[in-house]
Amino acid sequence: GDQVEQSPSALSLHEGTGSALRCNFTTTMRAVQWFQQNSRGSLINLFYLASGTKENGRLKSTFNSKESYSTLHIRDAQLEDSGTYFCAAASNTGYQNFYFGKGTSLTVIP
Amino acid sequence: GGIITQTPKFLIGQEGQKLTLKCQQNFNHDTMYWYRQDSGKGLRLIYYSITENDLQKGDLSEGYDASREKKSSFSLTVTSAQKNEMAVFLCASRLNWGGKDTQYFGPGTRLLVL
């Protein structure tokens, strides 16, 4: 089965509003990375976390290894935030592998 | 800063053809990855390599070969292209140093098989 369950699969936000994306892990993960895939298909690094919370502008991410989840909060959404967001988790075993969620497709509406 | 380049950007092939995709990175990273992304879906690991001349199979390795000729380059070969196949192939390299463990991605190769 899937190691990473990402939700929601799709999300629409009006400009200026916010929401949270979530990844649940079925095994213990030691770190998580969040990416935004833009309209050209490029994957942009947003965050890397081994624990705790990081913030960058309008984005904030949390990783809780013990409770096996990570979240990405977007506030004051802008049109350029549209795209697909992926989490990728690094397992405690299979050291070199990252497990990707299936992505959240975000559409920001004017 | 470093960069990952993938060639070609677009690849159109014929059914049964052998097709090769190339990836170069100048980060001097040890580990490199090939992923496949189908439309509207997540990334699935095809092959990875932890150093020059090393190859490790991912979940999706059947139908593919790979080659890590040198540290900076990692090639992927579709051994026999499937008719109507359409996907994006993404190459990544990994930084694992100084408490950071992150992947950096190339822009992708878009494959269409006629």
Backbone of each chain as ProteinMPNN parsed JSONL, in Angstrom:
{"seq_chain_A": "GDQVEQSPSALSLHEGTGSALRCNFTTTMRAVQWFQQNSRGSLINLFYLASGTKENGRLKSTFNSKESYSTLHIRDAQLEDSGTYFCAAASNTGYQNFYFGKGTSLTVIP", "coords_chain_A": {"N_chain_A": [[0.831, -1.203, 0.0], [0.215, 2.385, -0.14], [2.718, 4.511, 1.123], [2.483, 7.12, 1.79], [-0.142, 9.283, 2.339], [-1.878, 11.755, 0.856], [-3.755, 14.716, 1.296], [-6.139, 17.438, 0.7], [-7.061, 15.972, -2.512], [-7.622, 17.811, -4.401], [-8.059, 21.366, -4.444], [-9.705, 24.469, -4.136], [-9.163, 27.89, -3.783], [-10.141, 31.173, -2.88], [-8.539, 34.203, -3.771], [-6.526, 35.592, -1.241], [-7.471, 34.054, 0.807], [-6.965, 31.118, 2.924], [-5.611, 27.805, 3.566], [-5.019, 24.359, 4.561], [-2.807, 21.739, 3.693], [-2.3, 18.231, 3.876], [-0.226, 15.477, 4.817], [-0.293, 12.132, 5.608], [1.482, 9.482, 7.132], [2.218, 6.051, 6.753], [4.236, 4.612, 7.828], [7.095, 5.063, 10.0], [8.664, 8.082, 9.42], [11.646, 9.939, 8.729], [12.086, 12.445, 7.815], [10.672, 15.16, 5.917], [9.82, 16.552, 2.769], [8.529, 19.336, 1.012], [7.082, 20.24, -2.087], [6.347, 22.508, -4.779], [4.733, 22.095, -7.814], [4.9, 23.766, -10.751], [3.106, 25.388, -13.491], [4.675, 24.828, -15.668], [5.686, 22.448, -15.074], [7.902, 22.205, -13.481], [9.515, 21.247, -10.468], [9.547, 22.791, -7.452], [11.48, 23.397, -4.629], [10.076, 23.737, -1.453], [10.034, 23.336, 1.39], [12.188, 21.668, 3.722], [12.006, 19.402, 6.347], [13.104, 17.952, 9.338], [11.981, 17.851, 11.757], [9.514, 19.607, 13.782], [8.529, 23.006, 12.993], [8.51, 25.135, 10.157], [8.666, 28.34, 8.614], [7.949, 30.342, 5.799], [7.476, 33.223, 4.394], [4.266, 33.34, 3.18], [3.804, 30.731, 3.651], [3.731, 27.865, 5.742], [5.081, 25.078, 7.371], [4.73, 21.956, 9.054], [6.145, 19.169, 10.72], [5.506, 16.149, 12.201], [6.948, 13.544, 13.47], [6.424, 11.505, 15.315], [3.645, 11.339, 15.425], [3.201, 10.868, 12.847], [2.654, 12.641, 10.553], [2.509, 15.427, 8.281], [2.051, 18.888, 7.627], [1.111, 21.515, 5.368], [0.623, 24.847, 5.41], [-1.098, 27.398, 3.776], [-1.417, 30.819, 3.55], [-3.298, 33.82, 2.812], [-3.695, 33.453, -0.009], [-2.334, 33.663, -3.309], [-2.584, 34.258, -6.884], [-0.372, 33.123, -8.147], [0.21, 30.993, -6.57], [-1.104, 28.811, -7.452], [-1.071, 25.441, -8.596], [0.429, 22.169, -8.331], [0.924, 20.525, -5.312], [3.291, 18.628, -3.632], [4.15, 16.271, -1.117], [7.089, 14.682, 0.081], [8.461, 11.985, 1.67], [11.104, 10.826, 3.728], [12.103, 7.679, 4.57], [12.807, 5.794, 7.608], [13.936, 3.379, 7.103], [15.215, 1.805, 4.072], [17.033, 3.728, 3.123], [17.818, 5.492, 1.057], [15.545, 6.207, -0.265], [12.775, 8.296, -1.214], [9.393, 8.804, -0.481], [6.622, 9.668, -2.31], [3.659, 11.659, -1.989], [0.43, 11.712, -3.669], [-0.215, 14.169, -4.469], [-1.615, 17.52, -4.269], [-3.848, 19.374, -6.028], [-3.928, 22.691, -6.457], [-5.999, 25.431, -6.997], [-6.108, 28.821, -7.352], [-8.479, 31.282, -7.123], [-9.479, 34.277, -8.69]], "CA_chain_A": [[0.0, 0.0, 0.0], [0.923, 3.649, -0.218], [3.373, 4.947, 2.357], [2.13, 8.515, 2.03], [-1.501, 9.625, 1.923], [-1.93, 13.211, 0.8], [-5.116, 15.231, 1.149], [-7.083, 16.879, -0.263], [-6.47, 15.76, -3.833], [-7.811, 19.07, -5.137], [-8.475, 22.444, -3.551], [-9.868, 25.793, -4.746], [-9.151, 28.965, -2.808], [-10.219, 32.534, -3.379], [-7.384, 35.033, -3.42], [-6.562, 36.186, 0.087], [-7.866, 33.079, 1.839], [-5.916, 30.148, 3.214], [-6.023, 26.446, 3.881], [-3.932, 23.455, 4.923], [-2.647, 20.461, 3.028], [-1.812, 17.294, 4.872], [0.28, 14.156, 4.44], [-0.215, 11.126, 6.669], [2.458, 8.448, 6.794], [1.848, 4.75, 7.324], [5.401, 4.124, 8.58], [7.866, 6.153, 10.6], [9.498, 8.828, 8.486], [12.635, 10.749, 9.451], [12.101, 13.815, 7.295], [9.701, 15.395, 4.85], [10.08, 17.679, 1.888], [7.352, 19.81, 0.272], [7.392, 20.827, -3.381], [5.291, 23.015, -5.628], [4.962, 21.868, -9.239], [4.228, 24.872, -11.423], [2.414, 25.079, -14.75], [5.656, 24.309, -16.624], [6.067, 21.108, -14.64], [9.098, 22.219, -12.639], [9.296, 21.01, -9.035], [10.254, 23.817, -6.683], [11.605, 23.082, -3.203], [9.462, 24.68, -0.532], [10.537, 23.098, 2.747], [12.707, 20.396, 4.224], [11.901, 19.364, 7.812], [13.355, 16.719, 10.089], [11.07, 17.953, 12.897], [9.09, 20.961, 14.087], [7.798, 23.891, 12.093], [9.253, 26.179, 9.447], [7.798, 29.313, 7.961], [8.601, 31.124, 4.745], [6.47, 34.08, 3.784], [2.878, 32.959, 3.438], [3.764, 29.28, 3.802], [4.244, 27.31, 6.985], [5.003, 23.623, 7.347], [4.993, 21.249, 10.307], [6.372, 17.723, 10.599], [5.436, 15.443, 13.477], [7.341, 12.168, 13.161], [5.781, 10.578, 16.259], [2.249, 11.165, 15.037], [3.224, 10.449, 11.429], [1.993, 13.526, 9.603], [3.073, 16.731, 7.998], [1.078, 19.817, 7.054], [1.576, 22.727, 4.689], [-0.406, 25.876, 5.49], [-0.968, 28.537, 2.853], [-2.307, 31.92, 3.933], [-3.339, 34.938, 1.863], [-3.347, 32.817, -1.286], [-2.188, 34.501, -4.5], [-2.783, 33.49, -8.124], [0.837, 32.366, -8.496], [0.297, 29.794, -5.72], [-1.75, 27.694, -8.153], [-0.148, 24.389, -9.013], [0.264, 20.927, -7.589], [1.826, 20.445, -4.173], [3.649, 17.259, -3.252], [5.058, 15.986, -0.029], [7.951, 13.52, -0.128], [8.971, 11.622, 2.985], [12.259, 9.933, 3.773], [11.84, 6.63, 5.554], [13.914, 5.371, 8.475], [14.578, 2.265, 6.389], [15.289, 2.182, 2.648], [17.609, 5.035, 3.418], [17.967, 6.416, -0.05], [14.281, 6.448, -0.95], [11.762, 9.233, -0.794], [8.064, 8.359, -0.887], [5.829, 10.836, -2.677], [2.212, 11.661, -2.014], [-0.133, 11.828, -5.017], [-0.308, 15.588, -4.819], [-2.83, 18.329, -4.106], [-3.956, 20.353, -7.105], [-4.473, 23.927, -5.901], [-6.398, 26.494, -7.929], [-6.453, 30.065, -6.672], [-9.489, 31.955, -7.951], [-9.454, 35.745, -8.445]], "C_chain_A": [[0.857, 1.24, 0.0], [1.506, 4.011, 1.137], [2.917, 6.332, 2.769], [0.738, 8.773, 1.48], [-1.644, 11.137, 2.004], [-3.36, 13.665, 0.573], [-5.138, 16.749, 1.312], [-6.4, 16.651, -1.616], [-6.601, 17.019, -4.688], [-8.405, 20.102, -4.192], [-8.606, 23.734, -4.352], [-9.922, 26.828, -3.639], [-9.367, 30.291, -3.505], [-8.972, 33.285, -2.945], [-7.573, 35.61, -2.031], [-6.973, 35.228, 1.19], [-6.728, 32.085, 2.05], [-6.483, 28.774, 3.505], [-4.793, 25.624, 4.24], [-3.993, 22.202, 4.075], [-2.013, 19.513, 4.041], [-1.28, 16.031, 4.224], [0.331, 13.285, 5.684], [0.683, 9.999, 6.202], [2.082, 7.149, 7.48], [3.021, 4.084, 8.02], [6.152, 5.329, 9.122], [8.781, 6.788, 9.557], [10.451, 9.724, 9.273], [12.69, 12.183, 8.965], [11.048, 13.937, 6.204], [10.133, 16.605, 4.041], [8.766, 18.044, 1.198], [7.814, 20.513, -1.003], [6.132, 21.47, -3.962], [5.668, 22.698, -7.073], [4.178, 22.927, -10.002], [3.668, 24.436, -12.776], [3.369, 24.549, -15.812], [6.144, 22.917, -16.23], [7.283, 21.059, -13.75], [8.718, 22.038, -11.175], [10.177, 21.961, -8.251], [10.277, 23.399, -5.225], [10.94, 24.154, -2.365], [10.074, 24.544, 0.864], [11.2, 21.729, 2.826], [12.6, 20.452, 5.742], [12.263, 17.977, 8.326], [12.502, 16.699, 11.369], [10.56, 19.395, 12.967], [8.394, 21.692, 12.96], [8.747, 24.876, 11.439], [8.26, 27.092, 8.744], [8.607, 30.061, 6.921], [7.53, 31.945, 4.054], [5.066, 33.644, 4.171], [2.71, 31.457, 3.641], [4.34, 28.872, 5.149], [4.064, 25.799, 6.941], [5.391, 23.048, 8.692], [5.214, 19.773, 9.988], [6.384, 17.126, 11.986], [5.705, 13.967, 13.208], [6.604, 11.167, 14.045], [4.34, 10.302, 15.865], [2.088, 10.95, 13.536], [2.4, 11.342, 10.507], [2.825, 14.769, 9.368], [1.988, 17.598, 7.377], [1.797, 20.961, 6.356], [0.411, 23.713, 4.717], [-0.089, 26.995, 4.504], [-1.921, 29.612, 3.355], [-2.225, 33.024, 2.881], [-2.967, 34.456, 0.453], [-3.329, 33.825, -2.44], [-2.305, 33.622, -5.75], [-1.573, 32.627, -8.452], [1.043, 31.142, -7.607], [-0.357, 28.588, -6.391], [-0.697, 26.709, -8.636], [-0.448, 23.141, -8.22], [1.335, 20.841, -6.519], [2.034, 18.982, -3.79], [4.431, 17.268, -1.947], [5.868, 14.746, -0.402], [8.611, 13.213, 1.203], [10.113, 10.642, 2.862], [12.052, 8.944, 4.912], [13.055, 6.383, 6.442], [14.635, 4.163, 7.91], [14.586, 2.625, 4.919], [15.883, 3.564, 2.536], [17.616, 6.007, 2.262], [16.641, 6.829, -0.681], [13.47, 7.556, -0.33], [10.433, 8.711, -1.31], [7.201, 9.587, -1.109], [4.348, 10.614, -2.44], [1.728, 11.86, -3.441], [-0.419, 13.274, -5.404], [-1.649, 16.209, -4.496], [-2.819, 19.371, -5.208], [-4.661, 21.589, -6.573], [-4.781, 24.918, -7.007], [-6.781, 27.705, -7.104], [-7.31, 30.893, -7.622], [-9.475, 33.447, -7.648], [-10.691, 36.209, -7.691]], "O_chain_A": [[2.079, 1.163, 0.124], [0.861, 3.835, 2.171], [2.957, 6.684, 3.948], [0.464, 8.516, 0.308], [-1.545, 11.727, 3.08], [-4.089, 13.085, -0.232], [-4.268, 17.308, 1.98], [-5.274, 17.101, -1.825], [-5.792, 17.26, -5.584], [-9.149, 19.77, -3.269], [-7.731, 24.062, -5.153], [-10.65, 26.657, -2.661], [-8.841, 30.518, -4.595], [-8.42, 33.027, -1.876], [-8.663, 36.066, -1.686], [-6.844, 35.545, 2.373], [-5.667, 32.195, 1.435], [-7.691, 28.607, 3.671], [-3.669, 26.127, 4.225], [-5.065, 21.675, 3.777], [-1.288, 19.935, 4.942], [-1.808, 15.567, 3.214], [0.928, 13.661, 6.692], [0.657, 9.607, 5.035], [1.676, 7.142, 8.642], [2.837, 3.096, 8.731], [5.877, 6.469, 8.748], [9.567, 6.105, 8.902], [10.109, 10.209, 10.351], [13.274, 13.043, 9.623], [10.595, 12.939, 5.643], [10.729, 17.548, 4.562], [7.982, 17.164, 0.843], [8.786, 21.268, -1.006], [5.011, 21.045, -3.682], [6.781, 22.992, -7.509], [2.951, 22.986, -9.917], [3.751, 23.266, -13.151], [2.935, 23.892, -16.758], [6.914, 22.288, -16.956], [7.671, 19.981, -13.3], [7.731, 22.601, -10.702], [11.402, 21.936, -8.371], [9.238, 23.083, -4.643], [11.206, 25.343, -2.541], [10.565, 25.516, 1.438], [10.841, 20.786, 2.122], [13.042, 21.418, 6.364], [11.788, 16.964, 7.812], [12.327, 15.648, 11.984], [11.094, 20.288, 12.308], [7.76, 21.089, 12.093], [9.669, 25.388, 12.075], [7.174, 26.677, 8.339], [9.781, 30.373, 7.121], [6.77, 31.432, 3.232], [4.725, 33.588, 5.353], [1.588, 30.971, 3.786], [5.309, 29.459, 5.631], [3.019, 25.301, 6.523], [6.263, 23.576, 9.384], [4.564, 19.205, 9.11], [7.165, 17.534, 12.846], [4.817, 13.231, 12.777], [6.205, 10.101, 13.576], [3.869, 9.168, 15.957], [0.971, 10.863, 13.025], [1.548, 10.855, 9.765], [3.715, 15.11, 10.146], [1.108, 17.094, 6.68], [2.922, 21.322, 6.699], [-0.645, 23.464, 4.135], [1.045, 27.468, 4.417], [-3.105, 29.345, 3.563], [-1.234, 33.151, 2.161], [-2.054, 34.983, -0.183], [-4.181, 34.708, -2.534], [-2.146, 32.403, -5.682], [-1.722, 31.522, -8.975], [1.945, 30.341, -7.854], [-0.177, 27.458, -5.936], [0.407, 27.086, -9.028], [-1.458, 23.062, -7.521], [2.516, 21.059, -6.791], [1.084, 18.214, -3.645], [5.257, 18.147, -1.702], [5.382, 13.87, -1.117], [9.25, 14.081, 1.799], [10.104, 9.75, 2.014], [11.853, 9.329, 6.064], [14.183, 6.717, 6.08], [15.811, 3.944, 8.201], [14.021, 3.651, 4.539], [15.299, 4.46, 1.926], [17.44, 7.21, 2.454], [16.615, 7.709, -1.541], [13.46, 7.749, 0.885], [10.346, 8.23, -2.439], [7.06, 10.435, -0.228], [3.834, 9.518, -2.662], [2.528, 12.148, -4.332], [-0.818, 13.558, -6.533], [-2.677, 15.534, -4.453], [-1.882, 20.164, -5.31], [-5.854, 21.546, -6.271], [-3.933, 25.21, -7.851], [-7.67, 27.631, -6.256], [-6.928, 31.166, -8.76], [-9.461, 33.845, -6.483], [-10.83, 37.398, -7.405]]}, "seq_chain_B": "GGIITQTPKFLIGQEGQKLTLKCQQNFNHDTMYWYRQDSGKGLRLIYYSITENDLQKGDLSEGYDASREKKSSFSLTVTSAQKNEMAVFLCASRLNWGGKDTQYFGPGTRLLVL", "coords_chain_B": {"N_chain_B": [[25.044, 28.687, -7.376], [23.826, 25.327, -8.072], [22.752, 23.305, -10.901], [20.352, 21.26, -12.575], [20.16, 19.575, -15.563], [18.115, 18.323, -18.156], [17.909, 16.274, -20.987], [16.37, 14.991, -23.981], [14.104, 17.86, -23.999], [11.59, 17.38, -24.955], [10.325, 14.329, -26.231], [9.563, 12.31, -28.838], [8.525, 9.184, -29.748], [8.487, 5.982, -31.453], [6.394, 3.067, -31.332], [7.893, 0.318, -29.717], [10.443, 1.265, -29.962], [13.773, 1.967, -28.791], [14.597, 4.26, -26.349], [16.501, 6.985, -25.124], [17.086, 8.938, -22.271], [18.649, 11.776, -20.853], [20.48, 13.076, -18.04], [22.051, 15.654, -16.272], [24.012, 16.903, -13.564], [25.43, 19.577, -11.706], [25.894, 19.862, -9.052], [27.555, 18.271, -7.659], [26.482, 16.156, -6.249], [26.038, 12.949, -4.656], [23.94, 11.029, -4.901], [21.513, 10.144, -7.3], [18.348, 10.267, -9.043], [15.713, 8.742, -10.986], [12.444, 9.487, -11.879], [9.06, 8.714, -12.77], [6.277, 10.49, -13.942], [2.902, 10.338, -14.351], [0.066, 11.769, -16.0], [-1.592, 13.976, -13.866], [-0.88, 12.578, -11.634], [1.156, 11.294, -8.885], [4.742, 10.988, -8.245], [6.705, 8.275, -9.333], [9.253, 6.028, -8.47], [11.843, 5.013, -10.582], [14.594, 4.236, -11.095], [17.523, 4.535, -9.032], [20.727, 5.892, -8.038], [23.562, 5.627, -6.062], [26.149, 6.317, -6.291], [28.85, 6.822, -8.67], [28.617, 4.434, -11.28], [26.93, 2.833, -9.785], [23.756, 1.2, -9.488], [20.356, 1.109, -8.581], [17.271, -0.52, -8.274], [14.031, 0.912, -8.539], [10.495, 1.02, -7.703], [9.376, 0.878, -10.206], [10.952, -0.274, -12.19], [10.868, -2.151, -14.238], [11.103, -2.565, -17.715], [12.832, -0.571, -18.132], [16.216, 0.621, -18.395], [19.196, 1.786, -16.793], [22.0, 4.038, -16.446], [24.925, 5.047, -14.84], [27.272, 6.805, -15.69], [29.187, 8.61, -14.908], [29.793, 10.687, -12.028], [28.36, 13.029, -12.363], [26.392, 12.497, -14.228], [23.419, 10.781, -15.285], [21.714, 8.372, -16.921], [18.696, 7.302, -18.521], [17.057, 4.591, -20.018], [14.375, 3.756, -22.046], [13.376, 0.66, -22.756], [11.678, -0.521, -24.645], [9.452, 1.228, -26.214], [6.067, 1.901, -25.374], [3.022, 1.861, -27.19], [1.067, 4.821, -27.473], [1.91, 5.721, -25.053], [2.392, 8.198, -22.593], [4.112, 10.411, -20.683], [5.864, 12.19, -18.057], [9.278, 12.382, -17.371], [11.279, 12.68, -14.637], [14.303, 13.827, -13.35], [16.398, 13.752, -10.497], [18.7, 15.03, -8.047], [20.458, 14.476, -4.977], [21.039, 16.178, -1.995], [22.765, 15.465, 0.866], [23.786, 16.467, 3.572], [25.211, 18.256, 6.31], [22.981, 18.222, 7.998], [20.886, 18.599, 6.315], [18.677, 17.053, 3.993], [17.784, 16.774, 1.046], [16.061, 16.786, -2.108], [16.762, 17.825, -5.434], [15.273, 18.873, -8.397], [15.28, 18.287, -11.955], [14.056, 19.881, -15.011], [12.494, 18.098, -16.424], [11.621, 15.55, -18.877], [9.439, 15.226, -21.496], [7.58, 12.625, -22.684], [6.191, 11.159, -25.561], [4.623, 8.57, -27.165], [4.022, 7.364, -30.32]], "CA_chain_B": [[24.18, 27.525, -7.186], [23.924, 24.286, -9.082], [21.629, 23.144, -11.817], [20.152, 19.941, -13.178], [19.622, 19.693, -16.915], [17.619, 17.078, -18.739], [17.75, 16.319, -22.444], [15.772, 16.2, -24.544], [12.969, 18.406, -23.258], [10.457, 16.63, -25.497], [10.776, 13.135, -26.94], [8.493, 11.585, -29.508], [9.061, 7.921, -30.217], [7.607, 4.998, -32.096], [6.204, 1.839, -30.562], [8.981, -0.649, -29.804], [11.737, 1.934, -30.08], [14.581, 2.18, -27.577], [14.73, 5.718, -26.197], [17.399, 7.325, -24.014], [16.943, 10.251, -21.661], [19.897, 12.096, -20.152], [20.398, 14.01, -16.929], [23.359, 16.119, -15.788], [23.945, 17.82, -12.423], [26.742, 20.131, -11.311], [25.916, 20.064, -7.593], [28.479, 17.288, -7.088], [25.744, 15.264, -5.364], [26.322, 11.536, -4.881], [22.782, 10.218, -5.263], [20.627, 10.67, -8.34], [17.097, 9.523, -9.159], [14.793, 8.911, -12.109], [11.042, 9.276, -11.542], [8.076, 8.868, -13.832], [5.037, 11.122, -13.504], [1.797, 10.264, -15.301], [-0.786, 12.952, -15.916], [-2.447, 14.084, -12.695], [-0.502, 11.622, -10.582], [2.406, 11.554, -8.189], [5.987, 10.517, -8.827], [7.067, 6.895, -9.013], [10.695, 5.849, -8.62], [12.232, 4.014, -11.569], [15.942, 3.822, -10.717], [18.38, 5.528, -8.414], [22.14, 5.539, -8.031], [24.162, 6.305, -4.913], [27.469, 6.791, -6.684], [29.216, 6.432, -10.036], [28.543, 3.016, -11.63], [25.958, 2.127, -8.963], [22.376, 1.26, -9.933], [19.409, 0.474, -7.671], [15.933, -0.505, -8.888], [12.875, 1.417, -7.817], [9.276, 0.22, -7.841], [8.884, 0.871, -11.579], [12.143, -0.446, -13.032], [10.651, -3.054, -15.383], [10.935, -1.846, -18.968], [13.811, 0.509, -18.173], [17.597, 0.424, -17.978], [19.817, 3.053, -16.404], [23.46, 4.027, -16.48], [25.561, 6.178, -14.147], [28.603, 6.741, -16.3], [30.052, 9.389, -14.031], [29.048, 11.225, -10.895], [27.505, 14.136, -12.758], [25.377, 12.165, -15.227], [22.594, 9.607, -15.019], [20.887, 8.179, -18.11], [17.6, 6.338, -18.42], [16.647, 4.063, -21.322], [13.128, 3.02, -22.196], [13.892, -0.426, -23.598], [10.748, -0.746, -25.749], [8.381, 2.197, -25.952], [4.703, 1.359, -25.512], [2.145, 2.715, -28.004], [0.198, 5.768, -26.766], [2.479, 6.078, -23.747], [2.624, 9.626, -22.433], [4.504, 10.653, -19.295], [7.01, 13.077, -17.824], [10.355, 11.728, -16.636], [11.966, 13.686, -13.828], [15.581, 13.442, -12.75], [16.708, 14.519, -9.296], [19.899, 14.676, -7.292], [20.17, 14.598, -3.546], [21.997, 16.728, -1.042], [22.647, 14.887, 2.202], [24.962, 17.04, 4.255], [24.961, 19.377, 7.205], [21.641, 18.187, 8.57], [19.873, 18.72, 5.269], [18.531, 15.875, 3.153], [16.769, 17.272, 0.118], [16.202, 16.484, -3.528], [16.628, 18.923, -6.392], [14.745, 18.273, -9.613], [15.426, 18.873, -13.27], [12.799, 20.374, -15.588], [11.687, 17.007, -16.973], [11.531, 15.169, -20.295], [8.069, 14.817, -21.803], [7.617, 11.546, -23.664], [4.967, 10.764, -26.25], [4.882, 7.457, -28.083], [2.95, 7.315, -31.329]], "C_chain_B": [[24.315, 26.534, -8.323], [22.687, 24.212, -9.942], [21.57, 21.691, -12.284], [19.543, 20.156, -14.559], [19.202, 18.317, -17.412], [17.468, 17.28, -20.243], [17.223, 14.977, -22.943], [14.635, 16.723, -23.658], [11.698, 17.662, -23.669], [11.0, 15.462, -26.308], [9.566, 12.44, -27.532], [9.093, 10.322, -30.092], [8.013, 7.065, -30.886], [7.501, 3.769, -31.199], [7.38, 0.884, -30.784], [10.373, -0.041, -29.847], [12.442, 1.991, -28.728], [14.874, 3.668, -27.515], [15.59, 6.026, -24.984], [17.209, 8.764, -23.583], [18.194, 10.515, -20.829], [19.669, 13.157, -19.074], [21.816, 14.35, -16.468], [23.142, 17.028, -14.586], [25.354, 18.31, -12.085], [26.769, 20.503, -9.832], [27.029, 19.247, -6.941], [27.778, 16.381, -6.058], [26.06, 13.807, -5.709], [25.132, 10.789, -5.469], [21.931, 10.926, -6.308], [19.462, 9.717, -8.542], [16.451, 9.763, -10.527], [13.389, 8.548, -11.619], [10.209, 9.378, -12.809], [6.839, 9.509, -13.224], [4.015, 11.01, -14.625], [0.816, 11.383, -14.995], [-1.666, 12.919, -14.675], [-2.074, 13.161, -11.553], [0.812, 12.03, -9.936], [3.601, 10.973, -8.908], [6.269, 9.089, -8.387], [8.535, 6.675, -9.372], [11.003, 4.723, -9.586], [13.579, 3.398, -11.19], [16.563, 4.929, -9.879], [19.798, 4.994, -8.35], [22.816, 6.32, -6.909], [25.588, 6.769, -5.181], [27.735, 6.349, -8.118], [29.215, 4.913, -10.179], [27.623, 2.202, -10.725], [24.554, 2.279, -9.56], [21.499, 0.511, -8.941], [18.016, 0.584, -8.295], [14.912, 0.116, -7.952], [11.675, 0.528, -8.071], [8.884, -0.005, -9.297], [9.986, 0.532, -12.571], [11.91, -1.319, -14.27], [10.367, -2.244, -16.644], [11.937, -0.717, -19.14], [15.196, -0.033, -17.84], [18.137, 1.79, -17.586], [21.326, 2.904, -16.426], [23.994, 5.273, -15.783], [27.029, 6.175, -14.555], [29.625, 7.515, -15.464], [29.18, 10.074, -13.0], [28.015, 12.249, -11.343], [26.385, 13.731, -13.71], [24.709, 10.828, -14.95], [21.634, 9.486, -16.19], [19.819, 7.134, -17.851], [17.219, 5.897, -19.826], [15.315, 3.355, -21.191], [13.437, 1.904, -23.189], [12.99, -0.727, -24.797], [9.51, 0.114, -25.504], [7.003, 1.587, -26.246], [3.817, 2.348, -26.265], [1.231, 3.54, -27.108], [0.707, 6.123, -25.363], [2.742, 7.581, -23.708], [2.939, 9.89, -20.961], [5.627, 11.675, -19.253], [8.022, 12.319, -16.979], [11.183, 12.806, -15.948], [13.218, 13.099, -13.208], [15.803, 14.315, -11.521], [18.07, 14.112, -8.764], [19.665, 15.069, -5.838], [21.343, 15.177, -2.789], [21.743, 16.082, 0.305], [23.871, 15.3, 2.989], [24.517, 18.145, 5.182], [23.559, 19.411, 7.762], [20.531, 18.373, 7.559], [19.865, 17.452, 4.418], [17.423, 16.181, 2.165], [17.087, 16.867, -1.309], [16.02, 17.756, -4.349], [16.28, 18.314, -7.741], [15.137, 19.041, -10.869], [14.07, 19.259, -13.821], [11.941, 19.292, -16.234], [11.869, 16.783, -18.46], [10.135, 14.642, -20.518], [8.085, 13.829, -22.95], [6.233, 11.313, -24.236], [5.334, 9.672, -27.232], [3.704, 7.321, -29.038], [2.632, 5.881, -31.735]], "O_chain_B": [[24.842, 26.848, -9.39], [21.716, 24.942, -9.746], [22.585, 20.999, -12.373], [18.529, 20.84, -14.699], [19.839, 17.303, -17.13], [16.971, 18.307, -20.707], [17.581, 13.934, -22.398], [14.262, 16.079, -22.677], [10.845, 17.356, -22.836], [12.015, 15.592, -26.992], [8.656, 12.032, -26.811], [10.063, 10.382, -30.847], [6.823, 7.379, -30.886], [8.401, 3.474, -30.413], [7.805, 0.673, -31.92], [11.37, -0.759, -29.776], [11.808, 2.053, -27.675], [15.336, 4.266, -28.487], [15.432, 5.404, -23.933], [17.174, 9.683, -24.402], [18.732, 9.613, -20.187], [18.789, 14.011, -19.188], [22.661, 13.472, -16.296], [22.209, 17.832, -14.573], [26.329, 17.563, -12.167], [27.56, 21.346, -9.408], [27.401, 19.506, -5.797], [28.408, 15.902, -5.115], [26.313, 13.462, -6.864], [25.282, 10.014, -6.414], [21.665, 12.124, -6.221], [19.56, 8.524, -8.257], [16.612, 10.82, -11.138], [13.161, 7.486, -11.04], [10.591, 10.031, -13.78], [6.4, 9.132, -12.138], [4.231, 11.526, -15.722], [0.747, 11.878, -13.87], [-2.398, 11.955, -14.453], [-2.849, 12.976, -10.615], [1.484, 12.967, -10.37], [3.491, 10.518, -10.046], [6.095, 8.738, -7.22], [8.995, 7.083, -10.439], [10.494, 3.612, -9.439], [13.685, 2.188, -10.989], [16.193, 6.098, -9.991], [20.045, 3.809, -8.575], [22.659, 7.538, -6.817], [26.164, 7.522, -4.396], [26.953, 5.603, -8.707], [29.737, 4.195, -9.326], [27.542, 0.983, -10.884], [24.201, 3.341, -10.072], [21.845, -0.587, -8.506], [17.628, 1.646, -8.784], [14.922, -0.119, -6.744], [11.809, -0.58, -8.589], [8.156, -0.947, -9.608], [9.951, 1.016, -13.703], [12.665, -1.237, -15.239], [9.512, -1.359, -16.65], [11.917, 0.004, -20.137], [15.338, -1.011, -17.106], [17.605, 2.822, -17.994], [21.86, 1.794, -16.424], [23.587, 6.395, -16.08], [27.893, 5.627, -13.871], [30.78, 7.11, -15.34], [27.953, 10.038, -13.098], [26.926, 12.332, -10.775], [25.501, 14.543, -13.981], [25.327, 9.885, -14.458], [20.83, 10.386, -16.432], [20.011, 6.204, -17.067], [17.074, 6.728, -20.723], [15.138, 2.476, -20.347], [13.732, 2.182, -24.352], [13.478, -1.141, -25.848], [8.644, -0.227, -24.698], [6.814, 0.864, -27.225], [3.863, 3.548, -25.996], [0.691, 3.043, -26.12], [-0.005, 6.757, -24.584], [3.25, 8.16, -24.669], [2.111, 9.617, -20.092], [6.254, 11.984, -20.266], [7.662, 11.689, -15.985], [11.712, 13.715, -16.588], [13.194, 12.019, -12.619], [15.432, 15.488, -11.514], [18.536, 12.997, -8.997], [18.794, 15.88, -5.522], [22.482, 14.729, -2.923], [20.631, 16.144, 0.828], [24.861, 14.573, 3.059], [23.572, 18.879, 4.891], [22.997, 20.484, 7.979], [19.354, 18.31, 7.912], [20.911, 16.858, 4.156], [16.256, 15.88, 2.418], [18.244, 16.636, -1.662], [15.234, 18.637, -4.002], [16.915, 17.354, -8.179], [15.302, 20.261, -10.854], [13.044, 19.004, -13.19], [10.78, 19.541, -16.559], [12.221, 17.696, -19.206], [9.687, 13.727, -19.827], [8.541, 14.142, -24.05], [5.237, 11.274, -23.513], [6.25, 9.832, -28.038], [2.553, 7.183, -28.624], [1.758, 5.655, -32.572]]}, "name": "protein", "num_of_chains": 2, "seq": "GDQVEQSPSALSLHEGTGSALRCNFTTTMRAVQWFQQNSRGSLINLFYLASGTKENGRLKSTFNSKESYSTLHIRDAQLEDSGTYFCAAASNTGYQNFYFGKGTSLTVIPGGIITQTPKFLIGQEGQKLTLKCQQNFNHDTMYWYRQDSGKGLRLIYYSITENDLQKGDLSEGYDASREKKSSFSLTVTSAQKNEMAVFLCASRLNWGGKDTQYFGPGTRLLVL"}
